[in-house]
Amino acid sequence: MPAAGGLMAEVSWPELAEIVGKEYLRAATAADAIDGIEVQRVAEPGTPEDLAHALRWAHAAGLKVAPRGGGTKMGWGNPPVACDLVLSTVRLNRVLEYAWSDMTVIVEAGCRVADLQKTLAEHGQRLALDPLWPERATIGGILSTNDSGTLRARYGSLRDLVIGITVALPDGTLAKSGGKVVKNVAGYDLSKLFTGALGTLGVIVQAIFRLHPLPRQSRSLSFSGTPESLNQLLLAIQASKLTFTGLQLRAAQGSAHLDVRFDGTPAGIEAQVKQLEQMAGSVAASEASANVWTSHETIWEGATPALVAKFSVLPTQFAAVCAQAERSASAQSLAWKIVVQNVGAGYARFGGNTNEQSLRNAQLTLREEITKMGGTLVALGCPVAVKRGLDVWGAPSDAQPLMVRVKQRFDPDGTLNPGRFVGGI
């Protein structure tokens, strides 16, 4: 494995142990490596102040740091240039303040999503998102990767749900933005800036969210057909007055399905289902289980090696993306499948061939066509050898110069996750 930072002989690790506690600083193992880059130590601070102090110490020592929550998405992004220290939020796992009457919650970044949802459910409420692997994923992790899930169709993305944030900056500052009220207009909106920044600007330690009631009942239908016919039905549903909470298109070799979910009262759901069935006409429909909404998780499952990419296109282009995925996979003798949400964000998987160049080629041809459509494609999960042969983010956009300036403002020395983000940030 490549070496980490090359600075270990000059670093006094006992100083860091005094900050986080001796029992919460350990030598890294092979499991802590990030895309083959070895890590030297893993620290687990117990308070936001200790985390900020540890980050300031690492910055002063010239170390490269990777924040980590549940570790479910540590393979996302490009391989880091170097990583000496993993700064874990595993001990920052508390629900600090739950104002159920105001429908807001303050939670630490290391709290697992499923644990937070269980607490909120006691008062009939929820954080209206369903990200990947909620039993392991943490609040800080889903914010850093902007992972919202299928409920985004009704309730918006994480940037719409988070109303306040506290972050530790490389110089040890604990910066706060937003507050406990649903509407905030004062100050710089760090919440939106840090959401999706992959931990390259600072380490999220706390977040404040707006909440929504749990539905009385939920019902899902699944329609079968061709990607073209289902794409047209999806567009018709979007243009209607139906208040769906989930709408996704799933496709693979020889099959395609459109899933629709309604939440509410039994009478309200029944009325919407009847309207939907009238709209669908002859398109075959069946009752679907709640498991269909974990398709964005199951697309990660299967034989390896494989490549999973996240893409974004207009809803009118879903069928075209499926057709291009079929062509790209066929040219490389690969299997493929896609799941895409109504907002235009989806995942594509290529697999079934041990040739790493085939995976790379299939991804590149799909990216080329999606780019022509005005969309984007990012390779999230793939073997390190495949990742090293391409920039997983694709060509930088016009926003790249601004992103570089933001990085220089918050992390001028490149302490956090160097090289992992767009354009090598």
Phi, psi and omega in degrees: 000149177297151177291163183275260186253345179075016185245005194296329182294338184262357186262135177260090181297330176303330177297318178292324178298325178293331181283311187262347186100134185303323183285351182248018171232122183225161174290140180286155176246179179299330180291342180272351180298149180244109182051043176085355179271118183291145177249147181268316183220156173236125180245142182233081179296152184258350178221158175303323180294318178294322178296316179297320178296317179296320180293321178296320178297314181297320179297316180295329180278355180077022181274156174259134191236139173241117173290149179213135174256255177278351178078010184287339184233026180292342177273359179281150180090177175287158173302139179293153175297320178197159174206115179263328188221130169265125180255104187268143176259017187302329181272348177270073193235023186261149165273110190279319182207122180241101178266082187295330179290332176266353180060047174225157179215141173250126187221146178282157189293334182273001178290132179287145184301315182297323179294318177298316181298324178296320178295315181293325182296337179298337177248020177069030182232171179204157165276115193282068173208158179221077184286178176296137169050057185297337178293337181243329183293144181252165180300314179297323181292317181289329175293315182296330181256359180055053184258104186258315180097194190286335181290351176302333180303327183252325191248358180090179183271181178302323180297337177275339185261334181274130182241359177194156184206149171235131183229148172263123180267161184303333179276005178094359179288138169260108184257139181239147177215143179083193182195197187268004177257155185293327180253122176230132181236345185270146173086169180283134187276082178294331183304311181287327181292318184278340177289118181089006182273002176057034176066026182264351182251330182181177181253119178291129180243334178213156176213152176241132183235151165275148186243168178224156178292149170291142180289149176293322182208155178223141180216138182235143174239150177232128179253141179249147180170201175270157177305324182293312182292322180288327175297320178294321177295319178302315180296323178294321178294318178298324182279350183275182177263012177295137181256068180286153175249358176204137179206113184216150177249128177243136181212149175205185180303118172078006180210153176206145182218145174242123183252138180228136180235138175237139175241151176146210178277157179305317181293319180294319178295317181299319179296321181288323178298318179298318179295320179296317181296326176294319179295322186288334179062240185274358180291124186294138180228155176211159175293141180240147178278166179297340181296340181297337182275004171258016180299331178289344172272315184293341178293343176275350185264149178138183183295148177245157003285154178208166178231128176245127181237148174255133182230164178220124179217175174286148179304333179292348187254007184300313182297322179295323177294319177299317180296319179291323176299320177299315180294316181297317180292318181298321181295336182249010181057047181243157168272157181214157169201156185222144166225128185223136180274161185298337181286349177109357179262132182209175177239143174235139179237134172240135180196191178087012180212129183279358179281111183295327178295328178296317177299316180296317182295317180298317179295318182293321179290323176293319178299319181300316181289321179294323177298320177298330178284352184092011181259189180225157176216131179236128176280116184261310183241121178191162177302148181302322180299323176291317182298323182288348178267005180202161170273115186298337183274345184084189181293137179299148180271182178295342180279355185303314179302321178294319179296322178296318180294322177296317178300316180295329180288317185269327185219067188297335182265004177064042181288320190262122174046050184298129175088352187277336189263185187305131177069019179080016179297000000 
